[in-house]
Amino acid sequence: MTIVSSPMSLAVSTSTEDFKFQQSEFAAFEPLMDAINDPSGNSNPEIDESEIDLLSVSWNQDYGCFAAGTTHGFRIYNCDPFKETFRRDLKSGGFGIIEMLFRSNILALVGGKANTQYPPNKVIIWDDHQSRCIGEFSFRSEVRAVKLRRDRIVVVLEHKIYVYNFTDLKLLHQIETLANSRGLCCLSHQVNTSVMACPGLRRGQVRVEHFGLNMTKLINAHDSRIACLTMTMDGLLLATASTKGTLIRIFNTMDGTRLQEVRRGVDRADIYGIALSPNVQWLAVSSDKGTVHIFSLRVRVVSEDLSTQSKAIDSPALSHQNSSSSLDALISPSIGANPGSSLSFMKGVLPKYFSSEWSFARFHLPESTQYMSAFGSQNTVIIVGMDGSFYRCIFDPVNGGEMVQHEYVRFLKTQLKNPTTTTSR
């Protein structure tokens, strides 16, 4: 069955173990099936490993894995312990966007600009267990991002966001945004909350949709355009940065209250990523300045009764997460706190800079590439670079300061031949 609607056309086929789709012919998806040379994951011998370039990297929803889109396919890596889980090498080109659904067999793929079979205006929902495409979305403009949760598919275009139901691929919401070339959008991933944050229609504004509560909250987060945003797993805390890149702000998504503000630096910076720890105690920021900053959070959200929200599919993967909704409001952490200026006692008299909260811990990287960071276990931070590098660092939760490099892997190009891995003792 093929469904055609404006402004997009949608083809749906077959079914999966986790999600049931309407039955239909899938002959239209055979080119992608043919492009993947071997379902066992063996590399195509015709592809020279030294000629493969990295197009994108992205975390899965619990930061336990990351996907790497390359000029000749994609690869999935486990973070702890670090290892390549599998790869798919394609003859027709690579993928510029890879979105995982936790550790399931479902992936959302968007072709890179050099992909001769699938252009960057198509989203492919791929079942790797069956090695087949189970759905396809075609748009009139380039896809900027795709976000998945177990009951929703979200496709981000330059000026609009489409939200679909995962079980039948029915279009549920269309949301207009300010120009969004970065594809900024984030989702909650817990059972009892269904929250999405994205740019609003005004500069510096964030739109928060509480779908289960049928509530929209507009937050004027910054004076400049939004450059990066993320939420806690329950969607009750939002962290944002602007294109100026000096301040990161944390908000309550229920009422829009600003709960905390921390300072990355004084000079402008391009913020690549913001990450919140599972226990909502730490925040990590990476930028083009080559430094990953760690900040101590002193904010929590009072528990809300969200039982009226639409029920999502239960996820065992989330059972270990510490929800911010289970913690008291505005608790100061019992361990390290962010340092401030020695002149902070003159707050209100001196410029705002002197009363800022600065980073608690930091790790320095080469400034030549883009990095994304996330929190691992036991006070560790994992960092993945667009140069094909993987770092695992440890920070002192009491004293802070410089983080210690614990592991380094060059996962692109050199991994199959002679991987370079170092571990401190």
C-alpha positions as CSV (number, residue, x, y, z in Angstrom):
1,M,0.0,0.0,0.0
2,T,1.3,3.4,-0.9
3,I,-0.1,6.5,0.8
4,V,0.5,9.8,-0.9
5,S,-0.3,13.1,0.8
6,S,0.9,16.7,0.6
7,P,3.6,17.7,1.3
8,M,5.0,14.2,1.6
9,S,4.5,10.7,0.2
10,L,4.7,7.6,2.4
11,A,5.2,3.9,1.6
12,V,4.5,1.3,4.3
13,S,5.5,-2.4,4.2
14,T,5.7,-5.6,6.2
15,S,6.0,-6.0,10.0
16,T,8.6,-6.3,12.7
17,E,8.8,-8.1,16.0
18,D,8.4,-4.9,18.0
19,F,6.1,-2.9,15.7
20,K,3.3,-4.0,13.5
21,F,2.9,-2.3,10.2
22,Q,0.3,-2.7,7.5
23,Q,1.2,-5.3,5.0
24,S,2.2,-4.2,1.5
25,E,4.5,-4.9,-1.3
26,F,8.1,-3.9,-0.7
27,A,9.5,-4.1,-4.2
28,A,10.2,-0.4,-4.1
29,F,12.8,-1.1,-1.4
30,E,14.8,-3.8,-3.2
31,P,17.5,-1.3,-4.4
32,L,18.5,-0.7,-0.8
33,M,18.5,-4.4,0.0
34,D,20.7,-5.1,-3.0
35,A,23.1,-2.3,-2.0
36,I,23.9,-4.0,1.2
37,N,26.3,-6.7,0.2
38,D,26.1,-9.1,3.1
39,P,23.6,-9.2,6.0
40,S,26.3,-10.8,8.2
41,G,28.1,-7.5,8.3
42,N,31.2,-8.4,6.2
43,S,32.8,-5.5,4.5
44,N,32.5,-5.1,0.8
45,P,36.0,-6.1,-0.5
46,E,35.7,-3.5,-3.3
47,I,35.5,-0.6,-0.8
48,D,39.0,0.7,0.3
49,E,38.9,1.3,4.0
50,S,41.3,4.3,3.6
51,E,38.8,6.0,1.3
52,I,35.9,5.9,3.8
53,D,35.0,9.3,5.4
54,L,32.8,10.0,8.4
55,L,29.6,11.9,7.6
56,S,27.9,11.9,11.0
57,V,27.9,10.5,14.5
58,S,24.9,10.2,16.8
59,W,24.1,8.7,20.2
60,N,21.3,6.2,20.8
61,Q,18.7,7.3,23.4
62,D,20.5,6.0,26.5
63,Y,24.0,6.9,25.2
64,G,25.2,3.3,25.4
65,C,25.9,3.2,21.7
66,F,26.6,5.5,18.8
67,A,26.0,5.3,15.1
68,A,28.5,6.5,12.5
69,G,27.3,7.4,9.0
70,T,30.1,7.0,6.4
71,T,30.5,7.7,2.7
72,H,29.9,4.0,2.1
73,G,27.2,3.0,4.7
74,F,27.0,3.0,8.5
75,R,28.5,1.4,11.6
76,I,27.2,0.9,15.1
77,Y,29.5,1.0,18.1
78,N,29.1,0.0,21.8
79,C,30.5,2.4,24.3
80,D,31.3,0.3,27.3
81,P,33.2,-1.7,26.5
82,F,34.1,0.0,23.3
83,K,33.6,-2.2,20.3
84,E,32.2,-2.2,16.8
85,T,28.8,-4.0,17.0
86,F,28.2,-4.2,13.3
87,R,28.5,-2.4,10.0
88,R,26.7,-2.2,6.7
89,D,28.7,-1.3,3.6
90,L,26.8,0.0,0.6
91,K,27.9,0.3,-3.0
92,S,25.5,3.3,-3.8
93,G,26.8,5.7,-1.2
94,G,26.5,6.6,2.4
95,F,24.1,8.1,5.0
96,G,24.3,11.5,6.5
97,I,21.9,10.8,9.3
98,I,21.6,7.6,11.3
99,E,19.2,7.4,14.2
100,M,19.0,4.4,16.4
101,L,16.1,3.2,18.5
102,F,17.8,2.3,21.8
103,R,19.5,-1.1,21.0
104,S,16.8,-2.5,18.8
105,N,17.0,-3.6,15.1
106,I,15.2,-0.4,13.9
107,L,17.1,2.4,12.4
108,A,16.2,5.7,10.6
109,L,18.5,6.4,7.7
110,V,18.8,9.5,5.5
111,G,21.1,9.4,2.5
112,G,24.2,11.6,2.1
113,K,24.4,14.0,-0.7
114,A,26.5,11.6,-2.7
115,N,24.2,8.7,-2.3
116,T,23.0,7.8,-5.8
117,Q,20.0,5.7,-4.6
118,Y,18.6,7.7,-1.7
119,P,18.8,11.5,-1.7
120,P,18.9,13.6,1.5
121,N,15.1,14.4,1.2
122,K,14.1,10.8,2.1
123,V,13.9,9.0,5.4
124,I,14.2,5.2,5.4
125,I,13.0,3.2,8.3
126,W,15.3,0.1,8.3
127,D,14.8,-3.2,10.0
128,D,18.3,-4.6,10.2
129,H,17.1,-7.9,11.6
130,Q,15.2,-8.5,8.4
131,S,17.7,-6.5,6.3
132,R,14.9,-4.6,4.7
133,C,13.3,-1.2,4.5
134,I,9.9,-1.2,6.3
135,G,8.9,2.4,5.6
136,E,9.9,5.5,3.6
137,F,9.1,9.2,3.8
138,S,9.8,11.5,0.9
139,F,9.9,15.3,1.3
140,R,10.3,18.3,-1.0
141,S,13.3,19.6,1.0
142,E,16.3,18.2,2.7
143,V,15.8,16.3,6.0
144,R,17.8,18.0,8.8
145,A,17.3,15.4,11.5
146,V,15.2,12.3,12.5
147,K,14.3,11.5,16.1
148,L,12.8,8.2,17.3
149,R,11.1,7.0,20.4
150,R,9.2,3.8,20.8
151,D,5.9,5.3,19.8
152,R,6.9,8.2,17.6
153,I,8.9,9.1,14.5
154,V,9.9,12.8,14.3
155,V,11.3,14.3,11.0
156,V,12.9,17.7,11.1
157,L,13.0,19.9,8.0
158,E,14.3,23.5,7.6
159,H,11.1,25.2,8.7
160,K,8.8,22.4,9.8
161,I,8.7,19.3,12.0
162,Y,6.5,16.3,11.3
163,V,5.5,13.9,14.1
164,Y,4.2,10.4,13.2
165,N,2.8,7.5,15.1
166,F,5.2,4.6,15.0
167,T,2.6,1.8,14.8
168,D,0.8,2.9,11.7
169,L,3.0,5.9,10.5
170,K,0.0,8.2,10.7
171,L,0.8,11.9,10.7
172,L,-0.1,13.4,14.1
173,H,1.4,16.9,14.3
174,Q,3.0,19.5,12.0
175,I,4.9,22.2,13.8
176,E,6.4,25.3,12.1
177,T,9.8,26.6,13.3
178,L,12.3,29.3,12.7
179,A,15.0,28.3,10.1
180,N,16.5,25.2,11.6
181,S,19.5,24.1,9.5
182,R,21.0,22.3,12.4
183,G,17.9,20.1,12.8
184,L,17.5,21.0,16.5
185,C,14.9,18.8,18.2
186,C,14.9,16.5,21.2
187,L,12.4,14.0,22.8
188,S,11.7,12.6,26.2
189,H,12.1,8.8,26.4
190,Q,10.3,7.7,29.5
191,V,7.0,5.8,29.6
192,N,4.9,8.4,31.4
193,T,6.0,11.5,29.5
194,S,5.7,12.5,25.8
195,V,7.7,15.8,25.4
196,M,9.4,17.4,22.4
197,A,11.5,20.6,22.4
198,C,12.4,22.5,19.2
199,P,13.1,26.1,18.1
200,G,10.1,28.4,18.2
201,L,9.1,31.0,15.6
202,R,11.2,33.8,17.3
203,R,14.9,34.1,17.7
204,G,16.1,32.5,20.9
205,Q,12.8,30.9,21.6
206,V,12.2,27.2,22.4
207,R,8.9,25.5,21.9
208,V,8.1,22.7,24.2
209,E,5.2,20.3,23.4
210,H,3.8,18.2,26.2
211,F,1.8,15.9,23.9
212,G,0.2,13.9,26.6
213,L,-1.0,17.0,28.4
214,N,-2.0,18.7,25.2
215,M,0.1,21.7,26.3
216,T,2.5,24.0,24.5
217,K,5.1,26.1,26.4
218,L,7.1,28.8,24.7
219,I,10.4,29.6,26.5
220,N,12.4,32.7,25.6
221,A,15.7,31.1,26.3
222,H,18.3,33.4,24.7
223,D,18.6,36.7,22.8
224,S,20.5,35.0,20.0
225,R,19.4,32.0,17.9
226,I,19.3,28.6,19.6
227,A,22.4,26.6,18.7
228,C,21.9,23.5,20.8
229,L,19.3,21.9,23.2
230,T,18.7,18.7,25.1
231,M,16.3,17.4,27.7
232,T,16.4,14.9,30.6
233,M,15.0,11.5,29.8
234,D,11.6,12.5,31.4
235,G,11.5,15.7,29.4
236,L,11.0,17.9,32.6
237,L,14.4,19.7,32.4
238,L,15.7,21.5,29.3
239,A,19.2,22.8,28.7
240,T,20.0,25.3,25.9
241,A,22.8,27.3,24.4
242,S,22.7,30.1,21.8
243,T,24.8,30.8,18.8
244,K,26.9,33.2,21.0
245,G,27.9,30.1,22.9
246,T,28.9,31.6,26.2
247,L,26.0,30.7,28.5
248,I,24.1,27.4,29.0
249,R,20.7,27.7,30.7
250,I,18.5,25.1,32.3
251,F,14.7,25.4,32.4
252,N,11.7,23.7,33.9
253,T,9.7,22.6,30.8
254,M,6.4,22.6,32.7
255,D,6.3,26.3,33.5
256,G,9.3,27.7,31.6
257,T,11.1,28.8,34.8
258,R,14.9,29.3,34.4
259,L,16.5,27.2,37.1
260,Q,20.2,27.7,36.5
261,E,22.7,29.4,34.3
262,V,26.4,28.4,33.8
263,R,29.2,30.0,31.8
264,R,31.3,28.1,29.2
265,G,33.5,31.1,28.6
266,V,33.7,34.8,27.5
267,D,34.5,34.4,23.8
268,R,32.0,33.3,21.2
269,A,31.9,29.6,20.5
270,D,30.0,27.1,18.4
271,I,28.4,24.7,20.8
272,Y,28.4,21.2,19.3
273,G,26.6,19.3,22.1
274,I,25.0,19.5,25.5
275,A,24.6,16.3,27.6
276,L,22.9,15.7,31.0
277,S,23.9,12.9,33.3
278,P,21.3,10.1,34.0
279,N,21.2,11.2,37.7
280,V,20.7,14.9,36.6
281,Q,23.7,16.0,38.6
282,W,26.1,16.9,35.8
283,L,26.0,18.7,32.5
284,A,28.6,18.4,29.7
285,V,29.2,20.9,26.9
286,S,31.5,20.5,23.9
287,S,32.4,23.4,21.5
288,D,34.8,24.4,18.7
289,K,37.2,25.7,21.4
290,G,38.4,22.1,21.8
291,T,37.3,21.8,25.5
292,V,34.6,19.6,27.0
293,H,33.3,21.4,30.1
294,I,31.6,19.7,33.0
295,F,29.2,21.7,35.3
296,S,27.5,20.7,38.5
297,L,23.7,21.0,38.5
298,R,21.9,22.2,41.5
299,V,18.4,22.0,40.0
300,R,15.7,19.4,40.1
301,V,12.0,19.3,39.1
302,V,9.3,18.6,41.6
303,S,7.4,15.4,40.7
304,E,4.4,16.0,38.5
305,D,1.3,13.9,38.1
306,L,1.6,12.9,34.5
307,S,-0.6,9.9,34.6
308,T,-3.0,11.5,32.1
309,Q,-0.4,11.5,29.4
310,S,-0.8,9.1,26.5
311,K,0.8,5.8,27.3
312,A,3.9,4.9,25.4
313,I,5.4,1.5,24.9
314,D,7.2,0.3,28.0
315,S,11.0,0.3,27.8
316,P,13.2,-1.9,30.1
317,A,16.2,0.1,28.9
318,L,15.0,3.1,30.9
319,S,14.5,1.2,34.2
320,H,18.0,2.0,35.4
321,Q,17.7,5.8,34.8
322,N,17.2,8.1,37.7
323,S,14.4,10.5,36.7
324,S,14.6,14.1,37.6
325,S,10.9,14.0,38.4
326,S,11.7,11.7,41.4
327,L,14.0,14.3,43.0
328,D,13.2,17.3,45.1
329,A,13.2,20.9,43.7
330,L,16.4,23.0,43.8
331,I,18.5,20.6,45.8
332,S,22.2,21.6,46.1
333,P,24.4,18.6,45.3
334,S,26.2,17.1,48.2
335,I,29.5,17.0,46.3
336,G,31.4,19.4,44.0
337,A,30.0,22.8,43.0
338,N,30.9,25.1,40.1
339,P,33.5,27.7,40.9
340,G,32.6,31.4,40.7
341,S,34.4,34.7,40.6
342,S,36.1,36.0,43.7
343,L,34.0,39.1,43.1
344,S,30.7,37.3,43.0
345,F,29.7,38.9,46.3
346,M,29.3,42.1,44.3
347,K,26.5,40.6,42.2
348,G,24.2,43.4,40.9
349,V,27.0,45.9,41.0
350,L,29.6,44.5,38.6
351,P,28.7,43.1,35.2
352,K,27.0,39.7,35.1
353,Y,30.2,38.0,34.1
354,F,31.6,38.3,37.6
355,S,28.7,36.4,39.2
356,S,28.8,33.5,36.7
357,E,29.1,29.8,37.5
358,W,32.1,28.4,35.7
359,S,32.9,24.8,34.8
360,F,33.7,22.3,37.5
361,A,35.9,20.0,35.4
362,R,37.2,20.0,31.8
363,F,39.1,18.0,29.2
364,H,41.1,19.6,26.3
365,L,40.9,18.2,22.7
366,P,42.3,19.3,19.4
367,E,40.3,22.2,18.0
368,S,40.4,20.9,14.4
369,T,37.3,18.7,14.6
370,Q,33.7,18.5,16.0
371,Y,33.0,16.4,19.1
372,M,30.0,15.2,21.0
373,S,30.0,14.0,24.6
374,A,27.9,12.0,27.0
375,F,28.1,10.6,30.5
376,G,29.2,7.0,31.1
377,S,29.3,5.1,34.4
378,Q,31.2,6.0,37.5
379,N,32.0,9.6,36.8
380,T,33.2,9.1,33.3
381,V,32.6,11.1,30.1
382,I,32.6,9.6,26.7
383,I,33.6,11.8,23.7
384,V,33.3,11.0,20.0
385,G,35.0,13.1,17.3
386,M,34.2,13.6,13.6
387,D,37.9,12.6,13.0
388,G,37.0,9.1,14.1
389,S,38.3,9.3,17.6
390,F,36.8,7.9,20.8
391,Y,37.8,9.1,24.3
392,R,36.8,7.9,27.8
393,C,37.7,10.4,30.5
394,I,37.3,10.4,34.3
395,F,36.5,13.4,36.4
396,D,36.8,13.9,40.2
397,P,33.3,14.5,41.5
398,V,34.6,16.3,44.6
399,N,37.5,18.4,43.5
400,G,36.9,18.7,39.7
401,G,39.7,20.2,37.7
402,E,41.3,18.5,34.6
403,M,39.8,15.2,33.6
404,V,42.0,12.2,33.1
405,Q,42.1,10.3,29.8
406,H,41.3,6.7,30.5
407,E,40.9,5.3,27.0
408,Y,41.4,6.4,23.4
409,V,40.4,4.5,20.2
410,R,40.8,5.6,16.6
411,F,37.7,3.7,15.3
412,L,37.7,4.9,11.7
413,K,40.1,3.7,9.0
414,T,42.7,2.2,11.3
415,Q,40.4,-0.1,13.4
416,L,40.2,-3.0,11.0
417,K,43.9,-2.9,10.2
418,N,45.6,-2.1,13.5
419,P,43.4,-0.4,16.0
420,T,45.1,2.1,18.4
421,T,43.7,1.8,21.9
422,T,45.4,3.1,25.0
423,T,44.2,2.7,28.6
424,S,45.7,4.5,31.6
425,R,46.5,2.5,34.7
